[in-house]
Amino acid sequence: MATHVNQEPESGHTDMAEHLRTWHGFISFMKWQAIGAAAILFLLAIFRTHD
């Protein structure tokens, strides 16, 4: 019979290296999203059409 291996960290313990890597990835993603949105708005402002 196979034994169950608990891979969950103990309550109250956080893998800070994993946490910081996730946080930095999220911040990097949001930075590039903001830059992309600003670029799209800039291009829309330049190439808008007038009736």
Wavefront OBJ file of the C-alpha trace (Angstrom):
o trace
v 0.000 0.000 0.000
v 1.366 3.404 -0.974
v 2.020 5.904 1.739
v 0.673 9.428 1.410
v 3.370 12.095 1.293
v 2.202 15.474 2.531
v 3.807 18.076 0.285
v 1.928 21.005 1.791
v 4.087 23.315 3.898
v 3.306 23.473 7.563
v 0.671 25.991 8.525
v 2.163 29.464 8.854
v 5.248 28.703 6.763
v 5.723 30.242 3.324
v 8.401 29.509 0.761
v 9.624 33.097 0.483
v 11.795 32.423 -2.571
v 8.755 31.104 -4.453
v 6.606 33.944 -3.148
v 9.078 36.621 -4.268
v 9.582 34.979 -7.673
v 5.806 34.997 -8.205
v 5.522 38.613 -7.043
v 8.308 39.809 -9.356
v 6.736 37.932 -12.261
v 3.364 39.551 -11.561
v 4.880 43.040 -11.328
v 6.813 42.503 -14.560
v 3.651 41.310 -16.329
v 1.668 44.324 -15.114
v 4.456 46.713 -16.159
v 4.437 45.363 -19.722
v 0.638 45.422 -19.810
v 0.670 49.113 -18.851
v 3.331 49.894 -21.461
v 1.337 48.021 -24.103
v -1.898 49.812 -23.218
v -0.126 53.192 -23.333
v 1.343 52.326 -26.741
v -2.086 51.362 -28.100
v -3.628 54.582 -26.774
v -0.763 56.575 -28.308
v -1.246 54.898 -31.696
v -5.003 55.427 -31.546
v -4.441 59.120 -30.803
v -2.040 59.503 -33.730
v -4.081 57.602 -36.321
v -7.578 58.657 -35.349
v -9.850 59.732 -38.170
v -11.895 62.890 -38.306
v -15.310 63.053 -39.951
l 1 2 3 4 5 6 7 8 9 10 11 12 13 14 15 16 17 18 19 20 21 22 23 24 25 26 27 28 29 30 31 32 33 34 35 36 37 38 39 40 41 42 43 44 45 46 47 48 49 50 51
